[in-house]
Amino acid sequence: MWHVVATLKPGERHVYEKRDFYIDEDTWQAAAIDHYDGRGILWRVAEGHAQFYYDKQVPWYTLESLYDLVSGRYVALGMKNEEKQSYDFSYAAGESDYTPAALRQEGVR
């Protein structure tokens, strides 16, 4: 596990003053992230729950969660059981996939 501390540069503004990232050494995916407010108080905690896809030899998140410790709310997203189809790890994106037109076409209103 790697512990990476991200702090806001002096004179800059951001919703988080500091974040502690806990990065899994084998997958390089964030396992947990602590978010601190401008007063230095722990505000939110994020977790990434990984699963290994043995048939593709790829580790990937099966659930991500974010807990707001001040409001008492949380959100869980990316749940594998809500996907209509499995991830396509063979897809190779090209530059044309990131044009404004391509991104607009993928958007949902």
Backbone torsions as a table, in degrees:
resi	resn	phi	psi	omega
1	MET	NA	131.0	174.9
2	TRP	-103.4	139.4	177.0
3	HIS	-110.8	115.6	-179.8
4	VAL	-116.5	125.7	179.3
5	VAL	-104.5	123.8	177.8
6	ALA	-111.6	122.0	-179.9
7	THR	-120.6	149.2	-178.8
8	LEU	-72.0	136.2	177.5
9	LYS	-66.3	146.5	176.8
10	PRO	-58.3	136.4	179.3
11	GLY	84.9	-5.5	179.2
12	GLU	-98.5	160.2	179.5
13	ARG	-120.9	142.3	175.8
14	HIS	-163.4	155.9	-179.9
15	VAL	-64.8	-28.8	178.0
16	TYR	-110.9	129.3	176.7
17	GLU	-77.8	-35.2	-176.6
18	LYS	-151.4	148.7	173.3
19	ARG	-137.8	139.0	173.9
20	ASP	-107.4	119.1	178.5
21	PHE	-102.8	132.5	174.8
22	TYR	-113.1	105.1	-171.7
23	ILE	-102.5	127.5	177.2
24	ASP	-67.0	127.0	-175.3
25	GLU	-68.4	-27.6	-177.6
26	ASP	-83.4	-36.7	-175.2
27	THR	-105.5	-17.3	-174.0
28	TRP	61.0	29.3	174.9
29	GLN	-106.1	146.7	178.6
30	ALA	-70.6	123.5	177.1
31	ALA	-89.4	-35.7	178.4
32	ALA	-153.6	148.9	177.5
33	ILE	-139.5	126.7	174.8
34	ASP	-99.1	129.4	-178.8
35	HIS	-111.6	126.4	-178.5
36	TYR	-110.7	142.0	179.5
37	ASP	-81.9	-176.3	-177.5
38	GLY	-63.3	-17.9	177.9
39	ARG	-92.0	-2.1	-178.6
40	GLY	83.9	14.8	-178.8
41	ILE	-97.2	135.6	178.3
42	LEU	-59.2	121.9	-174.8
43	TRP	-110.0	-51.2	-176.9
44	ARG	-132.4	153.0	177.0
45	VAL	-130.5	129.6	178.2
46	ALA	-114.0	145.9	177.1
47	GLU	-131.6	140.6	173.3
48	GLY	-117.1	116.1	-178.2
49	HIS	-98.3	114.4	-173.7
50	ALA	-96.1	157.1	174.9
51	GLN	-139.0	145.4	178.3
52	PHE	-98.9	123.9	176.2
53	TYR	-88.5	95.2	-173.4
54	TYR	-63.9	-33.3	-179.0
55	ASP	-68.6	-24.1	179.5
56	LYS	-109.1	-8.8	-177.6
57	GLN	58.9	46.4	-176.6
58	VAL	-134.2	128.4	169.6
59	PRO	-85.4	139.7	-177.6
60	TRP	-152.6	155.8	178.4
61	TYR	-69.3	138.9	172.9
62	THR	-107.4	-14.1	177.3
63	LEU	-163.6	139.7	172.0
64	GLU	-123.4	139.1	-179.6
65	SER	-135.1	146.9	178.0
66	LEU	-133.2	123.1	-178.4
67	TYR	-109.2	127.7	174.6
68	ASP	-97.2	108.4	-174.5
69	LEU	-75.0	-20.4	180.0
70	VAL	-80.1	-49.3	-177.1
71	SER	-85.9	-17.5	-178.1
72	GLY	81.5	13.2	-179.9
73	ARG	-100.7	162.5	174.7
74	TYR	-148.2	161.7	174.1
75	VAL	-135.6	137.2	175.4
76	ALA	-119.4	127.3	-176.2
77	LEU	-139.5	166.0	179.9
78	GLY	71.3	24.0	-177.8
79	MET	-66.0	126.0	-176.0
80	LYS	-57.2	-35.6	-176.6
81	ASN	-72.6	-7.1	177.5
82	GLU	-99.0	-2.7	-179.7
83	GLU	-78.2	137.4	178.9
84	LYS	-73.9	-30.6	177.6
85	GLN	-144.2	162.7	-178.5
86	SER	-70.3	161.2	176.7
87	TYR	-63.0	144.9	175.6
88	ASP	-103.1	94.5	-177.9
89	PHE	-78.2	-6.8	-178.8
90	SER	-90.9	-8.3	-177.9
91	TYR	-65.0	129.2	178.2
92	ALA	-111.3	109.0	-179.3
93	ALA	-76.5	146.2	176.3
94	GLY	-116.0	173.6	-179.5
95	GLU	-59.2	-34.1	-178.3
96	SER	-66.2	-18.2	178.0
97	ASP	-72.8	-13.8	-175.2
98	TYR	-114.9	17.5	174.3
99	THR	-74.3	157.7	177.2
100	PRO	-55.4	-38.9	179.8
101	ALA	-65.3	-42.8	-178.7
102	ALA	-66.2	-41.5	179.4
103	LEU	-68.1	-37.3	177.6
104	ARG	-63.9	-38.1	-179.4
105	GLN	-67.3	-31.4	179.4
106	GLU	-81.5	-16.7	-176.6
107	GLY	-68.9	157.1	179.3
108	VAL	-121.3	130.8	177.5
109	ARG	-107.8	NA	NA
